[in-house]
Amino acid sequence: MLRAGINVVGWSKSQAPNRITIGAHLDSEGLDYYQWSSGPGDVYSAHYHSYDKIIYVVEGTITFGIPEENRTIELSVGDRFELPAGVVHSAIVGSRGVVCFESHFSKD
């Protein structure tokens, strides 16, 4: 389960981030994850989830909007985005699309 609040962590390892290194990092935390992707300019309107999530950007870029905080968060390769359940957010995919690994945590 994530701690309260939104958290963004840039890649801090000496090896450049790629699918293998990001996947190994998630594996080392014992996290189950899946991959998803979206095309350039895809838009996700404001919504929320009933679970905490962690997203790692594997390729491309994506910008998340947090309307309640009037905040945008741009993520690129290797960035980790920790989003608690119930936080309303939107997203716009960058000009080259995006590939992400995502893990969920239930509040139970």
C-alpha positions as CSV (number, residue, x, y, z in Angstrom):
1,M,0.0,0.0,0.0
2,L,1.3,3.5,-0.8
3,R,1.8,6.2,1.8
4,A,-0.6,9.1,1.7
5,G,-0.1,11.6,-1.2
6,I,1.2,11.5,-4.7
7,N,4.8,10.7,-5.2
8,V,7.1,11.0,-8.2
9,V,10.5,9.4,-8.2
10,G,13.0,9.8,-11.0
11,W,15.2,6.9,-12.0
12,S,18.2,6.8,-9.7
13,K,20.1,3.7,-10.8
14,S,23.4,3.9,-12.6
15,Q,22.2,1.7,-15.4
16,A,19.9,3.5,-18.0
17,P,16.2,2.6,-17.6
18,N,14.7,0.1,-20.0
19,R,12.1,-2.6,-19.9
20,I,14.5,-5.1,-18.4
21,T,15.9,-2.8,-15.7
22,I,12.5,-1.4,-14.7
23,G,10.9,-4.8,-14.6
24,A,13.8,-6.1,-12.5
25,H,13.3,-3.2,-10.1
26,L,9.6,-4.0,-9.7
27,D,10.4,-7.7,-9.3
28,S,12.9,-6.9,-6.5
29,E,10.0,-5.2,-4.7
30,G,7.9,-8.3,-5.1
31,L,5.3,-6.4,-7.2
32,D,3.1,-7.9,-9.8
33,Y,2.7,-5.6,-12.8
34,Y,1.4,-5.5,-16.3
35,Q,2.3,-3.4,-19.4
36,W,0.0,-1.0,-21.2
37,S,0.6,1.5,-24.0
38,S,-1.2,4.5,-25.6
39,G,-0.7,6.3,-28.8
40,P,0.6,9.9,-29.3
41,G,-1.8,12.5,-28.0
42,D,-4.2,10.0,-26.4
43,V,-6.3,11.7,-23.7
44,Y,-7.7,10.2,-20.5
45,S,-10.4,12.4,-19.0
46,A,-10.5,13.0,-15.2
47,H,-11.3,9.8,-13.2
48,Y,-10.1,8.0,-10.1
49,H,-9.5,4.4,-9.0
50,S,-10.5,2.5,-5.8
51,Y,-6.9,1.1,-5.5
52,D,-3.4,2.6,-5.1
53,K,-1.2,2.3,-8.2
54,I,2.4,2.6,-9.2
55,I,3.3,3.4,-12.8
56,Y,6.7,3.3,-14.3
57,V,7.3,4.9,-17.8
58,V,9.2,2.4,-20.0
59,E,9.1,4.4,-23.2
60,G,7.8,7.8,-24.3
61,T,6.2,10.4,-22.1
62,I,2.8,11.1,-20.4
63,T,1.5,14.1,-18.4
64,F,-0.9,13.5,-15.6
65,G,-3.2,16.3,-14.4
66,I,-4.3,16.5,-10.8
67,P,-7.3,18.9,-11.0
68,E,-7.9,19.2,-7.2
69,E,-4.3,20.5,-6.8
70,N,-4.2,22.4,-10.1
71,R,-1.0,20.4,-10.8
72,T,0.5,18.7,-13.8
73,I,3.2,16.0,-13.6
74,E,5.2,15.1,-16.7
75,L,6.8,11.7,-16.7
76,S,9.5,10.2,-18.9
77,V,11.4,7.0,-19.2
78,G,12.3,5.6,-15.7
79,D,10.0,7.9,-13.8
80,R,7.8,6.2,-11.1
81,F,4.4,7.7,-10.3
82,E,2.7,6.6,-7.1
83,L,-1.0,7.5,-7.1
84,P,-3.2,6.8,-4.0
85,A,-6.7,5.5,-4.4
86,G,-9.4,8.1,-4.8
87,V,-7.2,10.8,-6.3
88,V,-8.9,12.3,-9.4
89,H,-6.5,12.5,-12.3
90,S,-6.4,12.9,-16.1
91,A,-3.6,12.2,-18.6
92,I,-2.3,13.2,-22.0
93,V,0.2,11.0,-23.8
94,G,3.3,12.6,-25.4
95,S,4.0,13.0,-29.1
96,R,5.8,9.6,-29.4
97,G,3.3,7.6,-27.3
98,V,3.9,5.9,-24.0
99,V,4.6,2.4,-22.7
100,C,4.2,1.8,-18.9
101,F,4.4,-0.9,-16.4
102,E,1.6,-0.7,-13.7
103,S,1.0,-2.3,-10.4
104,H,-2.1,-2.1,-8.2
105,F,-2.7,-2.3,-4.4
106,S,-6.1,-2.8,-2.9
107,K,-7.1,-0.9,0.2
108,D,-8.2,-4.1,1.9
